[in-house]
Amino acid sequence: MPERIATMPGSTDQFVLTERPAPTPAHRYRPLPDGMGHTHFTVVPAHQVRTGDVVAALFTEGPGIRHTEHIPEAFTAHPRPFGTCPAHCEECSATHLLGGTTDRYTCLNTADDYTNCTVVFRNAPVAIIPADTAAEFPLLHSVPPLPDLFTLDDEETGPYEALPVPRAWSPFAPISVTRATAQKIAADVPGTHAGRHLTFRWLHDTLLIASDPRLRTDPGRPGRLIQPDADGRYQIGGLWRWEEWSVPFCPDCGAETASVDAEGERVWRCTAPDCTRRTCGTGNPDDDDELPPYTETDEDGATIVYHGTGEIDIEATAELAAQDGPDEDEQMPSEDDSRRRRPH
């Protein structure tokens, strides 16, 4: 990834500026408008950020070499003194409980329906695109927001893409999904613990979600009918608990993992090329001992058996190889074969 080194007046640290990463399931980075990138970044202390500047990144701890930590969604700054939050958001409340004061912290962005305030130390280095430079590019909101990702509370299904939900959203509130996603939910949920008493049926464009008649509090109602809105989206929720879907990280090396199905169970394998670790996503390495084994075929066609931890099961692999090998009886010549091979 291209990078450049920047400095900040009054600091001897060096700041490594990198291009904004592409979004992945684990890292939800909303892209910047076309043409806007790290070559336009300037590093300033947080208290020098001005209204209209685009705040794009923070940095790792110093002193010395400090690397870019991109924020998930760059925003246009509207700085104000800490402690004047009109929404009494979670970020401001938590900072206040930790002893945050106006002379130590500053707020770069005010809370709205979807995000909390952005509160940082007054002298923290911030990567910005100055307002006059940002004005040469399309507005940040010209780039569509990334969808939120959801799963059921068992975390075995999904992810399901939905429109971003507001900050006050409840896990039992609906999420807005496309027809294709609604169809996937309808196919997945009946096989889960949360949906064991539910049935899904499509009536043309309308989705009927019905519960077991014996469990209905209002026996006369057939179920919940969900019709598409003006944009063709379906508001699904209220019958089970939604959870935000996230990718666990490898407990050994911290790298991003990718999902793997093993005996019908979803587990996660580290994507680092020199690491085969698998994890349930709890952060506890001992959980790998409970993972089911799995097999892979190498480039020579041999089947390799792995423990749930990602280590090769040597005994099982050798036993499988012996089973696939030539039959001993086929290798030993029969008595008739021996007679036929004797010279006359």
C-alpha positions in Angstrom: 0.0 0.0 0.0 1.6 3.4 -1.0 2.6 5.5 2.0 4.3 8.8 2.8 5.8 10.4 5.9 4.4 13.6 7.4 5.4 15.7 10.4 3.4 17.9 12.7 4.6 21.3 14.0 5.7 21.1 17.6 6.3 17.3 17.4 9.4 15.2 16.6 7.2 12.2 15.7 7.0 10.9 12.2 3.5 10.0 10.9 3.1 7.3 8.3 0.2 8.1 6.0 -1.4 5.3 4.1 -4.2 5.0 1.5 -7.6 4.3 2.9 -8.1 0.5 3.0 -10.9 -1.2 0.9 -13.9 -2.3 3.0 -14.0 -5.9 4.2 -16.4 -7.8 6.4 -14.1 -7.1 9.4 -13.2 -3.5 8.6 -16.0 -1.3 7.4 -14.2 1.6 5.8 -16.5 3.8 3.8 -14.6 5.0 0.7 -13.6 8.6 0.2 -15.0 10.5 -2.8 -13.1 9.8 -6.1 -9.8 11.5 -6.2 -9.6 12.2 -2.5 -6.8 10.3 -0.7 -3.9 10.2 1.7 -1.8 12.5 -0.5 -4.2 15.3 0.6 -3.8 14.5 4.3 -2.3 17.0 6.7 -1.5 16.2 10.3 -2.6 18.7 13.0 -3.3 18.5 16.8 -7.0 17.9 17.4 -7.6 21.4 18.9 -6.5 22.9 15.6 -9.2 21.1 13.5 -11.5 23.7 12.0 -15.1 23.5 10.8 -15.3 22.0 7.3 -12.0 20.0 7.6 -12.5 16.4 6.7 -11.3 14.1 9.5 -10.0 10.9 8.0 -7.7 9.1 10.5 -6.0 9.1 13.9 -2.6 7.5 14.8 -1.0 4.8 16.9 0.6 5.8 20.2 4.0 7.6 20.1 6.6 8.7 20.5 8.6 7.9 17.3 7.0 6.3 14.2 3.2 6.6 14.3 1.0 4.7 11.9 -2.3 5.7 10.4 -5.4 4.4 12.1 -8.2 5.1 9.6 -11.6 5.8 11.1 -14.5 3.7 9.7 -16.3 6.8 8.2 -14.5 10.0 7.5 -16.6 13.1 8.5 -16.7 16.8 8.1 -15.6 18.4 11.3 -17.8 20.6 13.5 -15.6 21.0 16.5 -16.9 22.3 19.9 -15.8 22.1 23.5 -16.0 18.8 25.3 -18.9 18.6 27.7 -21.5 20.4 25.6 -23.0 17.3 23.9 -26.7 18.1 23.1 -27.5 14.4 22.8 -25.7 13.2 26.0 -24.3 10.4 23.8 -22.5 7.3 25.1 -19.1 8.5 24.1 -19.3 11.8 26.0 -20.8 10.0 29.0 -18.1 7.4 29.1 -15.3 10.1 28.7 -16.9 12.1 31.5 -16.9 9.1 33.8 -13.2 8.6 33.1 -12.5 12.1 34.3 -12.6 13.9 31.0 -12.5 17.7 31.2 -12.6 20.5 28.7 -8.9 21.3 29.1 -7.9 17.7 28.2 -10.4 16.7 25.5 -12.1 18.2 22.5 -15.1 17.1 20.4 -14.6 17.0 16.6 -18.1 16.0 15.6 -21.5 16.3 17.3 -23.6 13.2 17.8 -26.5 12.6 15.4 -29.2 9.9 15.0 -26.5 7.4 13.8 -23.2 8.2 15.4 -21.8 9.3 18.8 -19.6 12.4 19.3 -16.0 12.0 18.3 -14.0 12.9 21.4 -10.2 12.9 21.4 -7.3 14.4 23.5 -6.8 18.1 22.6 -3.2 17.4 21.5 -3.8 14.1 19.7 -2.5 14.1 16.1 -5.3 13.9 13.5 -5.1 13.4 9.8 -7.3 15.9 8.0 -8.0 17.1 4.6 -8.3 20.9 5.0 -11.7 22.4 4.2 -10.4 24.4 1.1 -8.9 21.2 -0.4 -11.9 19.1 0.4 -14.1 21.7 -1.4 -12.4 20.7 -4.7 -13.9 17.2 -4.4 -17.5 15.8 -4.3 -19.1 15.8 -0.8 -18.5 12.9 1.5 -22.1 11.9 1.4 -21.9 11.4 -2.4 -20.4 8.0 -1.6 -23.2 5.6 -0.5 -22.8 4.4 3.1 -21.8 0.8 3.6 -24.6 -1.6 4.7 -24.7 -2.7 8.2 -24.2 -6.5 8.7 -26.5 -8.6 11.0 -26.9 -12.1 12.3 -29.2 -13.9 14.7 -28.3 -14.1 18.3 -26.8 -17.5 17.7 -24.3 -16.0 15.3 -24.6 -19.0 13.0 -26.4 -17.3 10.2 -25.7 -14.3 7.9 -24.3 -11.9 7.4 -27.4 -10.1 6.2 -26.9 -6.6 4.7 -29.2 -3.9 5.8 -29.4 -0.1 5.7 -27.5 1.5 8.5 -29.6 1.6 11.7 -29.8 4.6 14.0 -27.9 5.0 17.2 -31.0 4.3 19.4 -31.8 1.1 17.4 -32.9 -1.9 19.5 -31.9 -5.5 18.6 -35.6 -6.4 18.5 -36.3 -3.5 16.0 -36.6 -4.2 12.3 -33.8 -4.0 9.8 -34.3 -2.8 6.2 -33.2 -5.4 3.6 -33.6 -6.2 -0.1 -35.9 -8.9 -1.5 -32.9 -11.2 -2.0 -31.8 -10.8 1.6 -35.3 -11.3 2.9 -35.4 -14.6 0.9 -32.2 -15.7 2.5 -33.5 -14.8 6.0 -36.7 -16.7 5.3 -34.6 -19.8 4.2 -32.2 -19.6 7.2 -34.3 -18.7 10.2 -36.5 -21.8 10.5 -33.4 -24.0 11.0 -32.2 -22.0 14.0 -33.2 -22.0 17.7 -34.7 -18.5 17.3 -36.9 -19.6 14.5 -37.8 -23.1 15.5 -41.5 -22.2 15.9 -41.8 -20.0 12.9 -42.7 -20.6 9.3 -42.1 -18.3 6.3 -44.2 -18.1 3.2 -44.1 -15.8 0.2 -47.4 -14.5 -1.1 -46.3 -12.8 -4.3 -44.3 -9.8 -3.0 -45.5 -10.2 0.6 -43.7 -12.2 3.2 -45.8 -14.0 5.8 -44.1 -15.0 9.0 -46.3 -17.2 11.1 -45.7 -18.9 14.5 -46.9 -22.2 15.8 -50.7 -21.7 16.4 -50.4 -23.2 19.9 -48.0 -20.4 20.8 -50.0 -17.4 19.5 -51.3 -14.9 22.0 -53.9 -13.9 19.5 -55.1 -17.1 17.8 -57.2 -15.3 15.3 -54.2 -13.6 13.6 -52.5 -15.6 10.8 -49.1 -14.1 11.5 -47.0 -11.1 10.5 -47.3 -9.8 6.9 -44.3 -7.8 5.6 -44.8 -5.9 2.4 -42.1 -4.1 0.5 -41.9 -0.3 1.0 -41.7 2.3 -1.7 -38.0 1.3 -2.4 -38.8 -2.4 -2.5 -37.2 -3.1 0.8 -38.5 -5.3 3.7 -38.6 -4.3 7.3 -37.9 -7.5 9.2 -37.6 -7.8 13.0 -39.4 -8.0 16.3 -39.6 -11.8 16.4 -36.1 -12.5 17.4 -33.0 -10.7 18.5 -30.6 -9.3 15.9 -26.9 -9.0 16.5 -24.3 -7.0 14.7 -22.3 -9.4 12.6 -18.5 -9.3 13.1 -15.5 -11.3 12.0 -13.4 -12.6 14.9 -9.7 -12.1 14.9 -7.0 -14.8 15.3 -6.1 -15.2 19.0 -2.5 -16.1 18.1 -1.5 -13.4 15.6 -4.4 -11.0 15.6 -5.0 -11.3 11.8 -8.4 -11.3 10.2 -10.1 -14.7 9.9 -12.3 -16.2 7.2 -15.3 -18.5 7.8 -14.9 -22.2 7.3 -17.6 -24.9 7.5 -16.6 -28.0 9.4 -19.1 -30.8 9.9 -21.9 -28.2 9.5 -20.4 -25.8 12.1 -19.1 -22.4 11.2 -15.6 -21.8 12.4 -12.9 -19.3 11.5 -9.5 -19.7 10.0 -6.7 -17.2 10.2 -5.9 -15.6 6.9 -2.2 -14.9 7.7 -0.1 -17.0 5.3 2.1 -18.5 8.0 -0.7 -19.2 10.5 -3.3 -22.0 10.4 -5.0 -21.1 13.6 -8.8 -21.5 13.9 -11.0 -20.0 16.5 -14.7 -19.8 17.6 -14.3 -16.1 17.9 -14.4 -15.8 21.7 -10.8 -14.7 22.0 -10.1 -17.8 24.2 -7.5 -20.0 22.5 -8.7 -23.0 24.5 -11.9 -23.0 22.5 -10.0 -24.4 19.5 -9.8 -27.7 21.4 -13.5 -28.2 20.9 -13.6 -27.5 17.2 -14.4 -30.4 14.9 -11.6 -31.8 12.6 -11.6 -31.1 8.9 -9.9 -32.4 5.8 -8.2 -30.9 2.8 -6.8 -32.3 -0.4 -3.2 -31.3 -1.4 -2.0 -30.7 -4.9 -1.0 -34.4 -5.2 -4.5 -35.5 -4.5 -3.7 -36.8 -1.0 -6.2 -36.1 1.8 -4.8 -34.3 4.9 -6.7 -34.5 8.2 -6.5 -31.5 10.5 -7.3 -31.1 14.2 -9.7 -28.3 14.9 -6.7 -26.1 15.9 -5.4 -26.3 12.3 -2.6 -28.7 13.1 -2.2 -31.8 11.0 -3.5 -35.0 12.6 -0.6 -37.2 11.6 -2.2 -40.5 12.8 -5.5 -39.9 11.1 -3.8 -38.8 7.9 -1.6 -41.9 7.8 -4.5 -44.2 8.6 -6.5 -42.6 5.8 -3.6 -42.9 3.4 -3.3 -46.6 4.3 -7.0 -47.1 3.6 -6.7 -45.5 0.2 -3.6 -47.5 -0.7 -3.6 -50.7 -2.8 -5.1 -53.8 -1.1 -2.5 -56.1 0.4 -4.3 -59.1 -1.1 -4.0 -57.5 -4.5 -0.2 -57.0 -4.1 0.5 -60.7 -3.0 0.5 -63.1 -5.9 -2.0 -66.0 -5.6 -0.9 -69.7 -5.8 -2.2 -69.9 -9.4 -0.3 -66.8 -10.4 2.8 -68.3 -8.9 2.4 -71.5 -11.0 1.8 -69.5 -14.1 5.0 -67.5 -13.6 7.3 -70.6 -13.0 9.6 -71.3 -16.0 8.9 -74.6 -17.7 
